[in-house]
Amino acid sequence: MRRAGTPLLQGSNVNPTVVCTAPLQYVGKATTDLDIRNLKAALAQLGPDVDVEGFLPAIAPGTIEHWLFNEYYTSDEEFLFAIADAMHEEYRAITDAGLNVQIDDPDLPDGWQMFPEMSVDDYRRYARLRVEALNHALRDIPEEQIRLHVCWGSGHGPHQNDIPLEHIVDLILSVRAQVYSVEAANPRHDHEWRVWQQVKLPEGKSLMPGVVGHATDIIEHPRLVADRLVRYAEIVGKENVIAGTDCGVGSRVFNGEIAWGKFAALVEGARIASRELWGD
């Protein structure tokens, strides 16, 4: 049995034999180094005149905790910070290579589903500890090389019981990151642009709202993408908005042609929005 308090989601296909029985240590260096080499080689093919910033995703400690059994550490906090210390090595390897790291933390919002008995205040206390562990893992990494991605999971379900963004947005913004990628395009969360009318984006930070999504095979019209970007720009400032996706797309729509169609719509929509906002 796991000593840490986070239960597995019902119906999970996670292998219950993935169990922590000794002090955690990072063993992913060779795989991370291979990913870094492959990405840098791909970026080099774009040529010296193309100004791009490459990023690699890495999972947050709080999300790892949800899928790893603990039979060694005596508390959630001890377990979390051990995961954070291990993942620090991966985060540093990515940023030391000159790339940005995207911290994927879908379970920061989605962990709410695991605790139906919790009040919002209870869950905020739970989530705050996970944010503290993440910030510990990000120590001494330049903030400008860090992007945080949060979503409400990628399952194609009703999502009726997702915790509202307004209840956790301050916790999201307390993560040491320069860019915040937030699910925003699907029917359950499209309205939450209103949250940013009440919550000020910190100085020097950028918001990456999802403007195309994984929840439908319908390819968003570029005009819709542009409208979404312009709306966010009018709230948080046009210099602070980056076009993003709700979550990973490729494996969650019917086929790759649809995924690439969504990315093409995102690019064209961003161009339309840029012309309207900047006159370029």
N, C-alpha and C positions, 0 to 999 in steps of 0.2 A: 504494500500500500504506500501511497505517497504521503509524506509528512506535511509538505506544503499544502496550503489551503485551497488552491485552485483546482476545481474538478474538471474532468474532460467533458467536452460537449457530447451530449447524447447522439448516438449515431456516428461518432467519429471513427474514421478508419485508421487512426494513429496506432501504431504497433505498441501494445502495452509492454513489450520487452525492452523498450528504450528507457532504461532506468539509470539514474545516477546513484552509484554505490561507493564512490570514492571522490576525493577532491577533483574538481573540474579543471581541465587544462585544454588549451586550444591546440587542435591537431589539423587545422584546415589550411596551413600556410601554403602548401604546394598547390592546392586547388585555387586558392585566392591569387597566387602569383601567376598561374596559368590564365585566369580570367583577366588579370591586369595586362598581361602581354598581348592577349588576343584583342582586347579593346583598344589598346594603344596602337596596335598594328592596323586595325580597322580605321581609326581616326587619321592615321598617317596617310591612308589611301585617299583621303579627301583633299589633300594638297595643302600647301602652306597659306594659301589665300582664303581658306575657309576658317572663320572664327567660331569654334565650337568648344564647349566644355563637356568632357566625358564624365559619366558617373557610373558607379556600380552600386547595386542595392545590397544591403545586409540587414539581417533581422535584428529587431530590438530585443533586449533581455526579457522584457515582460511578455512578449509573444512567444519566445522560446520556452519560457516557463510553463506556458499552457500545454505544451506538447511533449514535455519531458517529465518522467516520473522522478521523484526525489525519495531516496531511501538512505541518504547520508547526512544531509544538513538538518539542523535541529529547528529551523524556523524559515518562514517565507523570506524574510529579509536576508538572512545569511545565504540562502540559496540564490536569490536574485542577484546579490552583489558578487557572488562567485561567478555567475553567468556573465555579469557585466565585466568583470576582470578578464575573463577569457575572450569575450568579444572585442574588448579594447584592442587586442592585437590585430584583429581583422580590420577594424575601422582605421587604425593607424597605417596598416599596410597599404590600404587603398589611397588614403590622403597623402602619405609619404611618397607615393608614386606620381603625385601631381594630379590625381583624379579627385572628383567629388564623391562623397559617400551619401547614398540615399538610405536613410534608416527607415525600413518598412516596419510599421507598428500597427497593423490592422486591429490587433486585440486591445489597444488602448481604448477605443470606443466599444469594440465588439465583445470585450470581456464582460460587459453588462449582461449579456445573454446567459452567462454561466451562473449568475447570482440573482435569480428572480426574487429572492427574499430581501435583497438589499434596498435600502432607501437611496435616494440620490446622494445624500451626504455620506452614507456608508460607502457607496461606490467611489465617490471622490477621494475619500481617504485611502481606499484600496489603490486607485489609479495613481494617486500622488506618490506613493512609495515606488511604483513602477517607473514614474518619471524621474525620481531621484536616482534610481539605479541606472537609468539610461544616461542621465547627465554624468554620473560617475564614469560610465563606460566611454563617454565622449571627452573626458578631461584631457587637457593639453592638445586637443585637435583644433585647428583654426575654424572658427565658426563659419567663415565664408565658404568653407568646403563641405558644409553639412546641410543636407536637405532632409526634412522629416515628412514621411508619407503616412497618413492615417486614413482609414476607411472603416466601414461597418461590415467587413467581410465580403467575400465575392460570391457567396451562394445565391443562386437564382430562386430566391424565396420571397415572401411578402414583406419582410423587414418591418413589420408593423410595430415591433417593440424595440427598435433601435433607440438608444439613448439620444436625446436631442443634442445637437452641437452646442447649443447655448449653455448646457450644463457642464461641458468639459473644455470649452474653447480656451479658457485661461490656463488650464493644465497643458494643453497642446502648445500654447505660446510660451510656456515656461521651459520647454525643451531648448537646449543650446543648439539652435539651428539658424541658418540665414534665410532659408526658404521653407515654407509650410505648404505641403501638397495635401489638399483636402477633397474628399469625395463631394461632388456638387452637381452632377449632371442628371442623375436618375430621378425618377418621380418621387422617391421618398425624401430626397435631400436637396432637390433643385430650389426649394423655397428658402433655403438657409443662407442665401446671400443677405437676407435681412439681418442676420446675426452681426454682420460686419458694420451695419449702421449704428450699432450700440457698442461694439467692441473695437477699440482702436488698435490697428496693427502697429506693433512697436517700431520705433524709428530705425531705419536701415534694414528692415526685414522685407521679404517679398512673399506674396501669396500666390500659390499655384492651384487655382480651383480646377476641378475636373470639368471640362467642357465637352468631352465625348465620353461615352461610357461603355461598360461591359455588360450591362443588364439587358440589352436588346440587340438583335441583329440589324435593326434599322440603322442606316448610316445617317448621322446628323447632317443637316444642310449647313454649308459654310456660313450662311447668313445667321443661322441660329448660334453657331459657335461664336461669330463676331458679336452678336447681341449680348451673349453671356459675358464675354470679355469686356465689352464696353461698360456693361452694368457694374462689374466689379471695379473697373478702373475709375468710374465716377465716384465710387465709395471710398476706396483705399488709395487712390492715386495711380495714374496711368504708368508711372515709372516703377510701380510696385507689383505689377501683375504679370504672371507668366502662364501661358496656356498649358494645361495638363490633362491627364486622363483620370477617371475615377479610380481605376485600379488596373491591373494587368489585363490586356485585351485579347492577346493572341490565342490563349487557350480557353477563352470563355465565350467566344462567339462561334458561329457555325463553322467558319473556315477562315483561312488566312487572307483570302481575297476581301472578306468583310473587314477584317482587322486593318488591312492596308487602306481600305476605303475610308475607314474612320480616321486614320492618321492623315490621309490626304485632305479630308475635310477640316481637320484641326489646323493643318498648315495654311490652307486657303483662308479659313476663317480668321486666323491670327493676322494674315496679311491684310485682310479687309479692315479688321479692327485697328491695326497699326496705321493704315492710311487715314482712317477717320479720326484717330486720337492724336496722331503726330503730323498728319499732312504729308507723309512720305509716300 
